[in-house]
Amino acid sequence: MVFLIFVFAIGFGFVALALVRLTAPDESDEGGGDDGPPGRGGRGPRPRPRGPEPTWWPDFERDFRAYVKARDARRPVSLSS
């Protein structure tokens, strides 16, 4: 008798879990846009800053581009493709 109750409880748990998984909204990575890791966060997209662009932003973009270019130039080229 106890064994049957145990089997019933396990079966009920699996059915409940399947129903929860099937009714959860699909959070596929198509379209993206939330800038966060994939998975179940439920928090939505990050808020975008308001107001004018910071005065230091153009300098940052220029310096970052130079950094990436210098970093790519140092990266060894792999010939085994």
ChimeraX attribute file (.defattr): number of C-alpha atoms within 10 A of each C-alpha:
attribute: neighborCount
match mode: 1-to-1
recipient: residues
	/A:1	5
	/A:2	7
	/A:3	8
	/A:4	9
	/A:5	10
	/A:6	11
	/A:7	11
	/A:8	12
	/A:9	12
	/A:10	12
	/A:11	12
	/A:12	12
	/A:13	12
	/A:14	12
	/A:15	12
	/A:16	12
	/A:17	11
	/A:18	11
	/A:19	11
	/A:20	11
	/A:21	11
	/A:22	10
	/A:23	8
	/A:24	9
	/A:25	10
	/A:26	9
	/A:27	12
	/A:28	10
	/A:29	11
	/A:30	6
	/A:31	6
	/A:32	11
	/A:33	10
	/A:34	13
	/A:35	9
	/A:36	12
	/A:37	8
	/A:38	11
	/A:39	9
	/A:40	12
	/A:41	9
	/A:42	8
	/A:43	8
	/A:44	11
	/A:45	11
	/A:46	10
	/A:47	7
	/A:48	6
	/A:49	7
	/A:50	6
	/A:51	6
	/A:52	6
	/A:53	9
	/A:54	7
	/A:55	8
	/A:56	8
	/A:57	10
	/A:58	11
	/A:59	10
	/A:60	11
	/A:61	11
	/A:62	10
	/A:63	12
	/A:64	12
	/A:65	12
	/A:66	12
	/A:67	12
	/A:68	11
	/A:69	11
	/A:70	11
	/A:71	10
	/A:72	11
	/A:73	10
	/A:74	9
	/A:75	8
	/A:76	7
	/A:77	8
	/A:78	6
	/A:79	5
	/A:80	4
	/A:81	3
